[in-house]
């Protein structure tokens, strides 16, 4: 995925789609007004017919408008103009990103009217755009052997208009890192308990460390855990044929070390405890008891979202109780 910013000339941008906001009562936002002028008032005529009301969460894709560089315009509902806040803006962009993911559109420019800069400055604009794009494009790691639909075509997103391009670019980088971490966590959380075992999680931690030179992984097996006198962990693990693992991921900055940040996560790969008290339809959700441990593993990649002077230690343990 490629992220960038735009500052002016929305109607002439070389992208496949322009994403414009529409408030309730079919009211075009400021950016939408400039595009409407470029295409000879076609958007206002469409809205005047009542084809799109601008309610929050709604979208409408329009193709082949004259006078603009993009082949498509995606209208996304912003809700009431007087209630425009950061939450409403995020909802509008997420709805638009989900709509784009269902098309073969490869590039877009986000041009949604923003609330006050105190709620959505250039940095947070970039971060929200990248973070929500990752959420919209995520596809579950389906283990079925049936034919799978093609992945989303969207590969490039421009956020704007911005005044401080450097701040927006930094936000995009941070948002992209958060989205990548969320993808790792979702993938692990969606795996069944007979696949995502303590040993499997240890393998994922080692693979993560191999991809980053400043990240080190240590995995304690059952014997090492016993030497460390972690009796409670061993006691819980005795009820399963899956052996426990204690995982330590350590990121060390190349700069002068600072006091470490320690993240600790507990992972129960499938919590069957109290099985007689749980509703049968919800039993599959017991695999989500491992999310704190997966979260500690899937923090944003070193050098992408963390300060380069940070020292981060991620300690987690995984087991499967009876």
ABEGO torsion letter per residue (X at the ends): XBBBBBABGAAABBBABBBBBBBBGGBBBAAAAAAAAAAGGAAAAAAAAGABAGBBGBBBBBBGBBGBABABBBBBBAEBAAABBAAAAAAAAAAAAAAAAABABABBBBBBBBBBAAABBAAAAAAAAAAAAAAAABBBBBABABBBBBBBABABBBBOBBABAAAAAAAAAAAAAAAAAAAAAAAAAABBAAABBAAAAAAAAAAAAAABAABBBBBBBAAAAAAAGBAAAAAAAAABABBBBBBBBBBBBABBBBBBBBBBBBBBABBABGAAABBAAAAAAAAAAAAAAAAAAABBBBGAABBAABBBBBBBBBBBBX
